[in-house]
Amino acid sequence: MMDPWVLLAFVPAALALNLTPGADMMFCLGQGLRAGAREAMAASAGISLGVLVHVALAALGLGALVAALPWLFDVIRWVGVAYLMWLALGALRAGPMRAKGRPMSAGRAFREGLVVNLTNPKVIFFVLAFLPQFVDPARALLPQFMLFGAILGFGGLIINGAVGVFAGSLGRLVAGSERFNRGLGIASAGIFTALAVRLAILERA
């Protein structure tokens, strides 16, 4: 049984983290501009699942393996950089997908969010640094980690999704303007490129 006082302390801390602008929020913003509100929510769901995977890996001790092997950290990181640049090029070539008559499926948006989160090795280091502060070592670790991860993931789903929905609504309002459509495509590509650069210059903790 989880100590309710621990949960009362964790929930506002998790909420504050979710409200802090970061890579996940910016990715959902870019997806909203590129594809729409529904796709942004799907991408946010993929990111939340990615958080749960990172939490499970941390609880199982695999996060320590990534921390101990610099080459593994770099492999994961550069895969993420390449994937984000691929998304950026796609957004630049196609512009907003709603304007081209080729809507993105929710499944594809979900997968993109999941892959972007999983290829950010800093997430698992964050989990290893943050969650143990609230974990009772006398109890089973995995259930505690997963509960905290679910709270983090759900908060991120709502907040990042809301940002993406707002961006999608903005894109829909100007979808009839070719100039704005080009601008939105450039903006989406710029966001994905900025995230790739941020990941490329990331250093191990």
Secondary structure, DSSP 8 states (H G I E B T S, - for coil): ---HHHHHHHHHHHHHHHHS--HHHHHHHHHHHHT-HHHHHHHHHHHHHHHHHHHHHHHTTHHHHHHH-HHHHHHHHHHHHHHHHHHHHHHHHH--TTTTT----HHHHHHHHHHHHHT-THHHHHHHHHGGGG--TTS-HHHHHHHHHHHHHHHHHHHHHHHHHHHHHHHHHTTT-HHHHHHHHHHHHHHHHHHHHHHHT----
